[in-house]
Amino acid sequence: MEETIDEKFHAVLDLPYGGLFGDTVAAAIIQEIIADPHSVYRPKDLQELTGKTAPSVRGVLKSLTSLGLLDVSGPKTSPVYQVNTDSKKFVALTLLAYAMIDDWEKTNTLDTAISHYYEKRIKHGSEILAIATDQNLKSYGVGTGSTSQYVEWNVSDQGISSGNQSAVT
């Protein structure tokens, strides 16, 4: 008997990130920690949550720590892991989780999350100071970047291109 679209859809929902990264130990652990980034995790907790073996969980935790996604504390015999919420990888994986929800549910949670991220983390670090248009309707702008640099750009049919940059004094 052939599976219906609903059966295939639900089978995919059971996989971490909808099967985008396969059914790997890393994908299962990442899904769990991104879903609850403020919790503290012990390897045994993640074994129970994911159903994966102790050696494979420890290996993934070591990799995620070396990549900067997790911070580790406590003695080596009983380490405790917590998500590094300042990591850009954390932000990207969180946004990906919202994108998966939006695709399944036909919602706009990703748009809301991006807007929130912009308002809280980016907006105040990069502001448009002026925009001008010349007689050929070519637009130019001046602003500050997130590293306090003066930035010039121009807008054409091909998009926005960055111009000169110099430190703001």
N, C-alpha and C positions, 0 to 999 in steps of 0.2 A: 504494500500500500504506500502510495506517495504522500510525503508530508505536505500539509497545507502551508500557505504563507504564514498564517498565525503560528503554527507549530515551529516553523523555521525562525520566525521573529523571536519567540520565547526562548528557543534554544540559544540564540545569539545573546539575548539579554543575560543569560546565566554566565557568560564568559566575561572576564575582566575587560573593561573598555569595549564591550560589544564584540570581542574577538579581534579587534584591530591589531593587537600585539600577540595574538594566539593565546593558548592556554598555558602560559609559562608560570613558573614560580614568581619571577620578577613582576610580571603583570598582575598577578593575584595580590602580592604584597603591596605594590604601588596603589592598586585600587583601594585596598583597606586603609592605608595610611593617608591617602588623599581624601577619602570620605570622612575621616575624623582626624584632622591634622593636629589637634590640640591634646590628644591623648598621649600617654606614655606607653611604649610597647616593649615587652620582653619577647625574646625569641619564641618562648613557649606559647604566648598569646597568639602570635602570628601563625604558629603551627596549627593551633586550634581553629583560628578564623579561616585559614586557607586550606586546611587538610593536607598540607605539604610536609615533607620529612624535615627533621631537625637539621641535618647537614645542608640541605638545599636552602632552607630558610636562613641559616647562619651565613652561607655564602652570598646570598642576595643582600642581606643586611650589611655585610662588609663592603660590597660593591656600592650600595646606595650611600653609605657613609663616606667612602672615598670620593664619590661624585659630588658630595656636598648637599645631598637631598635630606640626609639624616644626620643628627648629632647624637653622639653616644656618651653616656656617663656611667658611673658606677664601676665596680671591680670587673676585671676580665672574666671572672667566673660567673657573674650574673649581671651582664650589661643591660642598660636601659636605653631605649632609642626614642627620639622625638623628632618630628619633622622640622626641618629648618625652613620656617615660613618666610624667611627673607630671600630664599633661593629663587632665582628666576625659573628654575626647573619646576619648583612647586607651583608657581603661578601658571606656567604653561600646561602642566598636567591638570590643574584645577579647571582651567578654561576648556581643555579638551573634554573633561568629564561633563561640563555644561553643554558643550557642542553635541556630545552623544545624546544627552537628554533631549535637547532641542530637536535633533533629527528623529528621535523615536516618538516624542510627544507633540511635535509641531508647535513648540513654545519658543520664547525668546529669552531664556535665562542667560545665554551667553552674552547677548547684547547688554543686558543689565549688569552682568559681572564685569564686562569690559568698561562700561561707563563708570562703574564704581571704582575700578582699578585706576582709570584715568584721573578721576576726581581726587582720589586719595594719594596716588603715588607719582603722577606725571604732571598734571596741570600746573602746579605751583612751581615746578622746576623748568618749565619751558612755556614761555608766553609770547604771543605775537605782539610786537610793539607797533608796527605800521605795515600797511599794504598800499601799494600804488599801482596804477595802470598807465602805461605810456600811450602815445598817439596810435600805435599799432595794436592796441588792446593786449599788450603783453603785461602780465602782472608780476610785480616784484614784492618781496616781503622782507622785513627785518624783525628779528626776535631774539630771544635768549634760549639756549639749549639747556638741557638738564645738568650740564657741567659748568654752568655760568659762563658760557661762551656767547659772543655776539655772532649771529648767524644771518646770512643773506641767502635768499633763494629766489628762483623765478619759476613761473608757471607757464607751461606751453601745452600744445596738443599732446605732447608725449608725457606729460605729468609734471611733477615738481622736481626740480633739480637744485641741489645745494650749491651755493656759491662760496663766498669768502667766509672764513671763520676766524675770529680772533678772541683772545681772552678779554673778558669784561673787567675793567679796572675801576 
